[in-house]
Amino acid sequence: MPTPIGGEDVIDAVIVGAGSAGCVLAERLSRDDERSVLLLEQGSGNRPDAHTLDLGTLPISDGEPYVTHYRGSSALSIVRGRGLGGSSTVNGAYFMRWHRDDFDSWRGQWTLGAIDKAYAEIEQRMEAAPYRDLDLADTAIAFEKYWGTVYSSRNIDDPWPTVGVNRVRSNSVDGRRRTAADAYLRSHLDRRNLRVRSGARVEKVVLAGGRAHGVVCNGEKIRAGEVILCAGTLGTTELLLRSQIAGGRIEVHEHREVLVGYRRREQITRGPLLPTVVHTDDGLEIRCYRDDFARYIRGLGQSGPAVGIAAMRPAAPGSVYLDSSGGLVVRLEPPDDEVRDRLSRTADEVVEMLGSPMFSDMVESGSVGIDPVLRTSQHAWGSMPMGERTDWLGGVLGIQNLRIVDGSILPTAGRSGPHATTMMVAAVIAHALATT
Ligand SMILES: Cc1cc2nc3c(=O)[nH]c(=O)nc-3n(C[C@H](O)[C@H](O)[C@H](O)COP(=O)(O)OP(=O)(O)OC[C@H]3O[C@@H](n4cnc5c(N)ncnc54)[C@H](O)[C@@H]3O)c2cc1C
């Protein structure tokens, strides 16, 4: 019989955060009807509306219902998704594996075979597929042709990215994001050993004698056999700081980005934000955005379309800490000088590309310029890396019955965005926990 959920009972596994990783974990662990699972999510339990899921929007401005805004130390806005599905509800729906060699230093059960199998499972459930030629704007077609003369182009049906031109794979169906909650959670809400509570903000982890005993949620103490933090890199770090499991400044990593802006001769129709990228041999990602971010984010001032250049590997440092008033602050630093040089050289190459005859029908002459502001990709990860601050299944070192399974535990920088890999990590760990 499963341990009943609620009241004074001890729940087998309390999962904090129903985001990309939390949904995978809740589904897998609750397949065993002998295990009671309680999933606590601070955001709404509603299914997001058509506007939120539309790939022609990035619903992250102030006032959007499925985001949390974090306080940054600079003018950069730092956001994360909230509600069932977490950041998968609001993100760019770019769903790319990391490169095979990004896992070279991973240990434990992280063999390429296990990784490949877990990626394949999540890709299937998230309905991840490459954008087709029809989804590409004229600039994206020219971009692929241009870089195809410098690098090789990956066969779009190959799920493993390579150095070169990589058509983006996306977790979307008919122009709408497919969220982790749709793929993993909503159809299992009738499991009697799985309970999902929305509007449930966890304030801290309850600790005694070097063990986690539960959490405090909306003022109520909930006892648990195991606490699994899936609150995302920023949410989990906040909980670790507030529970005094960690102190001071916790290091994170971020993919900082330079934008090369331009003006289009003619406006284009709406479509997915990022359908194609180039991965350079020196760890950069060149992103061919479809249009001005202002067309995706409500209330953002127009600045024109852009091509982005992000430093993926190595990434830039940052930190998360509580300030003297107890508020959480996210501080992102620039990459080191050598990486900045790389970014700046590649930005010059992109300026050259946009000024080349291949783009002359689309780009207004004299309109191309490098934006001096260093942006963020909204990817912060790696605050509690596996092999360093947790074991290779996310178990927090030195504290029993406390595990972290989300972007926090990514131990290295990958050359693609973190979404698919965060879900893959959750799938591998969930499988290991469910079978031991
Ligand atoms: C705007 C944006 C665009 C992005 N675009 C891309 C992209 O296109 N491709 C890509 O690869 N990556 C992208 N990312 C990053 C990617 O979405 C994240 O890395 C990934 O979703 C993180 O998953 P997670 O499970 O770690 O956290 P999340 O999915 O963020 O889930 C954390 C959940 O925990 C909940 N939570 C937090 N604190 C508490 C608490 N105290 N109590 C209860 N619940 C709590 C949150 O509400 C949230 O639902 C983007 C991110 C953002 C924000």
The ligand as a Gaussian input file, in Angstrom:
#p B3LYP/6-31G(d) Opt

LIG

0 1
 C       12.731000      33.061000     -21.011000
 C       13.532000      31.801000     -21.084000
 C       13.889000      31.297000     -22.332000
 C       14.648000      30.134000     -22.412000
 N       14.845000      29.561000     -23.628000
 C       15.460000      28.357000     -23.704000
 C       15.534000      27.668000     -24.942000
 O       14.936000      28.057000     -25.941000
 N       16.264000      26.510000     -24.977000
 C       16.912000      26.026000     -23.879000
 O       17.608000      25.009000     -23.995000
 N       16.780000      26.622000     -22.679000
 C       16.032000      27.740000     -22.562000
 N       15.836000      28.319000     -21.347000
 C       16.343000      27.621000     -20.159000
 C       15.469000      26.405000     -19.810000
 O       14.099000      26.699000     -19.972000
 C       15.755000      26.038000     -18.360000
 O       17.143000      25.791000     -18.250000
 C       14.996000      24.801000     -17.885000
 O       13.621000      24.895000     -18.175000
 C       15.222000      24.681000     -16.384000
 O       14.479000      23.618000     -15.868000
 P       14.422000      23.414000     -14.298000
 O       13.611000      22.194000     -14.067000
 O       15.806000      23.487000     -13.766000
 O       13.660000      24.711000     -13.738000
 P       12.254000      25.350000     -14.097000
 O       11.679000      24.755000     -15.339000
 O       12.457000      26.818000     -14.077000
 O       11.313000      24.897000     -12.909000
 C       11.412000      25.335000     -11.587000
 C       10.008000      25.325000     -10.985000
 O       10.124000      25.433000      -9.586000
 C        9.142000      26.341000      -9.101000
 N        9.637000      26.894000      -7.834000
 C       10.716000      27.692000      -7.652000
 N       10.870000      27.977000      -6.350000
 C        9.869000      27.346000      -5.696000
 C        9.496000      27.264000      -4.323000
 N       10.203000      27.879000      -3.353000
 N        8.390000      26.534000      -3.995000
 C        7.663000      25.892000      -4.949000
 N        7.975000      25.953000      -6.270000
 C        9.069000      26.644000      -6.636000
 C        9.048000      27.369000     -10.211000
 O        7.835000      28.101000     -10.135000
 C        9.152000      26.504000     -11.453000
 O        7.896000      26.035000     -11.885000
 C       15.090000      29.488000     -21.227000
 C       14.725000      29.999000     -19.981000
 C       13.932000      31.122000     -19.902000
 C       13.522000      31.626000     -18.556000

